[in-house]
Amino acid sequence: MGNFDLARDYFYKAKAIREEINDRKGIAENFTQIGEVYMAEGKPAVAIPFFEKSLPIARKEDYRFLMQYTYQQLSEAFKQMQQTDSALYYFEKYAVFKDSINSLETTKQIAALEIEFETEQKENQILEQRAQLAEKDLEVRRKNTYVYGSLGLAIILGLLGYLIYTRQKQKNRQLQKENELQVALAKIETQNRLEEQRLRISRDLHDNIGSQLTFIIISLDNLNYMLKDTGQEIKDRIVAISSFTSVTINELRDTVWAMNKESISLIDLKNRIEALIDKARESNAKTQFEIQLQDSEKHFEFSALEGINVYRIIQEAVNNALKYAAAQTICVKMKISDFKYKIVILDDGIGFDINEGKSGYGISNMQKRANDIDADFKISTTVNKGTKILLQSKLEKITM
């Protein structure tokens, strides 16, 4: 409401309460918030000392998200004061923390998975060596039996050797079965641990990064309200950032959806594509959409990696047709036969000259996703004659 003095008064009251209960993180937040009020009031020089008071407390409490945000505010304050060296210094600090926050937890989880995988391999090697030792021991006993037979006690020693051989063979079979059972149990246990880690990572992505993105959207909406008397260009930029963050949340949900599954059924993928088309219809009522699904394999399933990459390629193709092609009609066709798939995305848009080498990041990204799942990817387009994108299994023979 522009009442900066009252805003600061409430933040000081909050800080006093937090000092009573020794809420160190909250105290650091209050310093940053008081600095924000001065920034909103157009007093960056007054705001800087409060940001600087917040940083050491946040660093001691390992409050990385607040440190990242405060570095960003310091960079903006020095930028407004036209002190470019200090602005650049704090922006670099902000960028380092931004990257570390996003990658630290994922790096830890991946390292743990690698350790578990290496442990399983070593256990399997030990079991194989035991089986080999058992085989060698059996071979030694056989040779001993032949030596005793050569001494003239062929019948007695032959019978004895046969009994020894039979008993050892049974013991070896039992040992082999036990080893196979141990290997199977080790694999099951490892798979369970990997599944738990995968679910934990997906929950972390949803709960931590998702909540942070939601916090950004809320902060942008509040900022847009606070700056309601500013120019339209700034408001448009805030709205654009908020929209981009919403899209990022949706893409994060798609990734979590894929991570929560060992495989993705044809029905799951179809429902996801239909939801994508429904959103596209809402954003562009003039464009006609069509989905054609032919499946002779009712129980066909994609791996989680295949499913998310196929979905992302279709998503990219539809978005490109809406944004750049000015298409009147967009059609997504999918056919499943002999446990192979073929997907075609057609539009009647303006097309482009693919020989000009301006296909852009979107198409190269689709090609990379197809390579990741060992699939064929082709695009054919002509100016003013639309575009056709083809994605199919290797050695595909399906006609459509």
C-alpha positions in Angstrom: 0.0 0.0 0.0 3.1 2.2 0.0 3.1 2.7 3.8 6.8 1.8 4.1 7.2 3.1 7.7 4.4 0.9 9.0 5.8 -2.1 7.1 9.2 -1.6 8.7 7.6 -1.2 12.1 5.9 -4.6 11.8 9.1 -6.3 10.6 10.9 -4.8 13.7 8.2 -6.2 15.9 8.6 -9.6 14.3 12.4 -9.5 14.8 11.9 -8.7 18.5 9.7 -11.8 19.0 12.2 -14.0 17.1 15.1 -12.7 19.2 13.1 -13.7 22.3 12.6 -17.3 21.0 16.1 -17.4 19.5 14.8 -18.0 16.0 18.1 -17.2 14.1 16.8 -18.0 10.7 13.8 -15.8 11.3 16.0 -12.9 12.4 18.0 -13.2 9.2 14.8 -13.2 7.2 13.6 -10.0 9.0 16.9 -8.1 8.1 16.4 -9.1 4.5 12.7 -8.0 4.6 13.5 -4.6 6.1 16.1 -4.2 3.3 13.4 -5.0 0.8 11.1 -2.3 2.2 13.9 0.3 1.7 14.5 -1.1 -1.9 10.8 -0.7 -2.6 11.0 2.9 -1.2 13.9 3.6 -3.6 16.6 3.8 -0.9 19.1 1.1 -2.0 22.0 2.7 0.1 19.9 2.4 3.3 18.8 -1.2 2.3 22.4 -2.5 1.9 23.4 -2.6 5.6 20.3 -4.7 6.4 21.2 -7.2 3.7 24.7 -7.4 5.0 23.4 -8.1 8.5 21.3 -10.9 7.2 24.1 -12.8 5.4 26.4 -13.9 8.3 23.4 -15.2 10.3 22.0 -17.1 7.3 25.6 -18.5 6.6 25.9 -19.7 10.2 22.5 -21.3 10.0 23.3 -22.8 6.5 20.2 -21.1 5.2 21.3 -21.3 1.6 18.0 -20.2 0.0 18.0 -16.9 2.0 21.7 -16.3 1.2 21.0 -16.8 -2.5 18.0 -14.4 -2.4 19.9 -11.8 -0.3 22.9 -11.9 -2.7 20.5 -11.1 -5.5 19.0 -8.2 -3.6 22.5 -6.8 -2.9 23.3 -7.0 -6.6 20.2 -5.1 -7.5 20.8 -2.5 -4.8 24.4 -1.8 -6.1 23.0 -1.8 -9.6 20.5 0.9 -8.8 23.4 2.9 -7.2 25.4 2.4 -10.5 28.2 0.6 -8.6 28.7 -2.1 -11.3 31.7 -3.8 -9.7 29.8 -4.6 -6.5 26.6 -5.4 -8.4 28.5 -8.0 -10.5 30.3 -9.4 -7.5 27.1 -10.1 -5.6 25.3 -11.4 -8.8 28.1 -14.0 -9.2 27.6 -15.0 -5.6 23.9 -15.4 -6.3 24.5 -17.5 -9.4 26.8 -19.9 -7.5 24.3 -20.5 -4.7 21.5 -20.9 -7.2 23.4 -23.7 -9.0 24.5 -25.4 -5.7 21.0 -25.4 -4.2 19.5 -27.1 -7.3 22.2 -29.7 -7.7 23.4 -30.5 -4.2 20.7 -32.9 -3.1 20.4 -34.6 -6.5 24.2 -35.1 -6.6 24.1 -36.7 -3.1 21.3 -39.1 -4.2 23.1 -40.1 -7.4 26.4 -40.8 -5.5 24.5 -43.0 -3.0 22.9 -45.0 -5.9 26.3 -45.5 -7.5 27.8 -46.8 -4.2 24.9 -49.3 -3.9 25.3 -50.4 -7.5 29.0 -51.0 -7.0 28.4 -52.9 -3.8 26.0 -55.2 -5.6 28.5 -55.9 -8.3 31.2 -56.8 -5.8 28.8 -59.1 -4.0 28.0 -60.9 -7.2 31.7 -61.3 -8.0 32.2 -62.9 -4.6 29.4 -65.3 -5.2 30.8 -66.3 -8.6 34.2 -66.9 -7.1 32.7 -69.2 -4.5 31.0 -71.2 -7.2 34.3 -71.5 -9.1 36.1 -72.7 -5.9 33.4 -75.3 -5.4 33.9 -76.6 -8.9 37.7 -76.7 -8.5 37.3 -78.6 -5.2 35.1 -81.1 -7.0 37.6 -81.6 -9.7 40.4 -82.3 -7.1 38.2 -85.0 -5.5 37.6 -86.6 -8.9 41.4 -86.8 -9.5 41.9 -88.4 -6.1 39.4 -91.0 -6.9 41.1 -91.9 -10.1 44.5 -92.2 -8.3 43.1 -94.6 -5.7 41.5 -96.7 -8.5 44.9 -97.1 -10.2 46.3 -98.8 -7.0 44.2 -101.9 -7.6 41.3 -101.1 -5.4 39.1 -100.3 -8.4 35.9 -101.8 -7.1 36.0 -100.6 -3.5 37.5 -97.2 -4.3 35.3 -96.9 -7.4 32.2 -97.3 -5.2 33.7 -95.0 -2.6 34.6 -92.5 -5.3 31.1 -92.7 -6.7 29.6 -92.0 -3.3 31.9 -89.1 -2.7 31.3 -87.8 -6.2 27.5 -88.1 -5.8 27.5 -86.4 -2.4 29.8 -83.6 -3.6 27.7 -83.1 -6.6 24.6 -82.7 -4.4 26.5 -80.4 -2.1 27.6 -78.4 -5.2 24.1 -78.2 -6.5 22.9 -77.1 -3.1 25.6 -74.5 -3.0 24.8 -73.3 -6.5 21.1 -73.0 -5.5 22.0 -71.1 -2.4 24.2 -68.8 -4.4 21.5 -68.2 -7.0 19.1 -67.5 -4.2 21.5 -65.0 -2.6 22.0 -63.3 -5.9 18.3 -63.1 -6.5 17.7 -61.7 -3.0 20.6 -59.2 -3.5 19.0 -58.0 -6.7 15.6 -57.7 -5.1 17.0 -55.8 -2.2 19.0 -53.5 -4.5 16.0 -52.9 -6.7 14.0 -52.0 -3.6 16.7 -49.6 -2.4 16.9 -48.0 -5.8 13.1 -47.7 -5.9 13.1 -46.0 -2.5 15.9 -43.6 -3.6 14.0 -42.9 -6.8 10.8 -42.1 -4.9 12.7 -40.0 -2.4 14.3 -38.0 -5.2 10.9 -37.4 -6.8 9.4 -36.3 -3.5 12.4 -33.9 -3.0 11.8 -32.5 -6.4 8.1 -32.1 -5.7 8.3 -30.8 -2.1 11.5 -28.7 -2.2 11.9 -27.3 -5.7 8.2 -27.3 -6.4 7.5 -25.3 -3.2 10.3 -22.9 -4.0 8.9 -22.2 -7.4 5.5 -21.7 -5.9 7.0 -19.2 -3.4 8.5 -17.4 -6.4 5.1 -17.1 -8.1 3.5 -15.8 -4.9 6.3 -13.3 -4.4 6.0 -12.1 -8.1 2.2 -11.7 -7.6 2.8 -9.6 -4.4 5.5 -7.6 -6.2 3.1 -6.9 -9.1 0.6 -5.7 -6.6 3.1 -3.5 -4.8 4.2 -2.0 -8.2 0.7 -1.4 -9.5 1.5 2.3 -10.1 4.7 1.5 -12.2 5.0 1.3 -15.9 3.2 -1.4 -18.0 6.5 -2.8 -19.3 7.7 -3.8 -15.8 4.3 -5.4 -15.0 4.4 -7.3 -18.3 7.9 -8.6 -17.4 6.7 -9.7 -13.9 3.7 -11.5 -15.5 6.0 -13.2 -18.0 8.3 -14.4 -15.3 5.4 -15.7 -13.3 4.0 -17.5 -16.4 7.4 -19.1 -17.1 7.7 -20.3 -13.5 4.2 -21.9 -13.8 5.3 -23.7 -16.9 8.4 -24.9 -15.1 6.2 -26.3 -12.3 4.1 -28.2 -14.9 7.3 -29.6 -16.4 8.5 -30.6 -13.0 5.3 -32.4 -12.3 5.6 -34.3 -15.6 9.1 -35.3 -14.6 8.0 -36.5 -11.1 5.1 -38.3 -12.8 7.6 -40.3 -14.9 10.1 -40.9 -12.0 7.3 -42.4 -9.9 6.8 -45.2 -12.4 9.0 -48.1 -13.5 7.0 -48.1 -16.7 4.4 -46.0 -18.5 1.4 -47.7 -20.0 -0.1 -46.7 -23.3 -3.2 -45.4 -21.5 -1.1 -43.3 -19.1 0.8 -41.7 -22.1 -2.5 -41.1 -24.0 -4.1 -39.4 -21.0 -1.1 -37.2 -20.6 -1.1 -36.2 -24.3 -4.9 -35.5 -24.1 -4.3 -33.2 -21.1 -1.6 -31.4 -23.1 -4.0 -31.0 -26.1 -6.8 -29.7 -23.7 -4.4 -27.0 -22.4 -3.4 -26.1 -26.0 -7.1 -25.7 -26.9 -7.6 -23.4 -23.9 -4.7 -21.2 -25.1 -5.7 -21.1 -28.8 -9.4 -21.7 -29.6 -8.9 -21.0 -33.3 -6.7 -24.1 -33.9 -8.2 -27.5 -34.4 -6.6 -30.5 -32.7 -6.9 -34.2 -33.5 -5.6 -37.3 -31.7 -5.5 -40.7 -33.5 -4.4 -43.8 -31.6 -4.3 -47.3 -33.2 -3.1 -50.0 -30.9 -3.1 -53.8 -31.5 -1.0 -54.3 -28.3 -3.3 -53.5 -25.4 -0.6 -54.2 -22.8 2.2 -52.2 -24.5 4.3 -50.2 -22.0 7.1 -47.7 -22.4 10.0 -47.5 -19.9 9.9 -44.4 -17.7 12.7 -42.9 -19.8 11.0 -43.7 -23.1 7.6 -42.4 -21.9 8.9 -39.0 -20.6 11.0 -38.4 -23.8 8.2 -39.4 -26.2 5.8 -37.1 -24.3 8.4 -34.2 -24.3 8.9 -34.6 -28.1 5.1 -34.4 -28.7 4.9 -31.5 -26.3 7.7 -29.6 -28.1 6.2 -30.3 -31.6 2.7 -29.1 -30.5 4.1 -25.9 -28.8 6.3 -25.1 -31.9 3.2 -25.5 -34.2 1.2 -23.1 -32.0 3.9 -20.5 -31.4 5.7 -20.3 -34.8 3.7 -22.1 -37.5 0.3 -20.3 -37.2 -1.3 -23.7 -37.8 -5.0 -24.0 -38.3 -4.9 -27.8 -37.7 -2.6 -29.9 -35.6 -2.9 -33.7 -35.6 -1.1 -36.3 -33.4 -1.1 -39.9 -34.7 0.2 -42.9 -32.8 0.2 -46.5 -33.9 1.4 -49.5 -31.9 2.1 -52.9 -33.6 4.3 -55.8 -32.8 5.4 -54.0 -29.6 6.8 -51.2 -31.7 5.5 -47.6 -32.0 5.2 -44.9 -34.6 4.2 -41.3 -33.8 3.5 -38.6 -36.4 2.7 -34.9 -35.5 1.3 -32.9 -38.5 0.4 -29.3 -38.9 -0.7 -27.1 -41.8 1.3 -24.1 -40.7 3.7 -21.8 -42.6 6.6 -24.3 -42.4 10.2 -23.2 -42.9 13.2 -23.9 -45.1 15.1 -26.6 -43.1 18.2 -26.1 -45.4 18.8 -22.6 -44.0 20.1 -24.2 -40.8 17.8 -22.2 -38.5 15.9 -25.1 -37.1 16.6 -23.8 -33.6 17.1 -25.3 -30.2 13.7 -27.0 -30.0 14.3 -29.4 -33.0 17.8 -30.2 -31.8 16.4 -31.0 -28.4 13.8 -33.3 -29.9 16.6 -35.1 -31.9 18.6 -35.5 -28.7 15.7 -37.0 -26.8 15.1 -39.5 -29.7 18.8 -40.5 -29.6 18.5 -41.0 -25.8 15.8 -43.7 -26.3 17.4 -45.1 -29.5 14.5 -44.0 -31.7 14.4 -42.7 -35.3 13.5 -39.0 -35.6 12.7 -37.2 -38.9 11.3 -33.8 -39.8 10.0 -32.7 -43.2 8.7 -29.2 -43.9 8.2 -26.8 -46.8 7.5 -23.1 -46.7 3.7 -22.5 -46.6 3.0 -26.2 -46.8 3.1 -27.3 -43.1 5.4 -29.6 -41.1 5.6 -33.3 -40.4 7.5 -34.8 -37.5 8.1 -38.6 -37.3 9.2 -40.5 -34.2 9.4 -44.3 -34.3 11.1 -47.4 -33.0 14.3 -48.5 -34.7 13.8 -50.8 -37.8 10.1 -49.7 -37.8 7.9 -51.3 -40.4 4.5 -49.8 -39.4 2.6 -48.1 -42.2 0.2 -45.3 -41.2 
